[in-house]
Amino acid sequence: METTTTLPVTITPNALEEIRQLFTDSAPESQKMLRIGVKGGGCSGLSYILEMDEKKERDELFDIEGIPCIIDPAHNMYLFGLEIDWKRGLDARGFVFNNPNAAATCGCGTSFSI
């Protein structure tokens, strides 16, 4: 399977730790990879996708610090430069998306518009 070398997104060390734990908790025989993408919806128009999935024919494959990631090339224009972080604080817990392409974001931080 061919891996693309130009990474459209970055994942912080905190997020990498959490994602690795999710991979450890999934079935060991699973061939699933981390899907990063967007879909229509949310209060700002687009929502982020961050889930375990199998590679589809048109997906691009990336290796981010040993984590196999797949992205539909149609999503690259929304994701290029995206930073995925993980927060553990009392005021925020979960994945945080810092997207330089977003013109507006919602209060929860998982929805955005261009």
C-alpha positions, 0 to 999 in steps of 0.5 A: 500500500502506497503512503503519501509523504506530504502531511496535510494535518499535524497531530500534537503529542497529547492527541497522538497518545490518546489515538494510540490508546484508541488503537490499543483498545480496538481489536488487534486483528482489525485493519482499521485506520484513523480517518480524518475528514469533514462532513456537512452538518453542525452549527457552522456548516461542516463537522470534523470526522475523526474515526476508525475506518477501513481504507477506500479506493480513493483514500490517500494513506499517511503515516503520522508518527506510526499511526496509519491515517486515511483522508479522502483527497476531496477533503484536503482543501478543508484540512490542509494545515489542521492541527489536532490536539487533545485537552485534558483540562476541567474546562475542555476534554477531548479532541480540539481542532485548530484549523487555519482555513476556518472562517468561523467555528462554533462554541463546541469547536467541532463545527466550522465554516470556510 
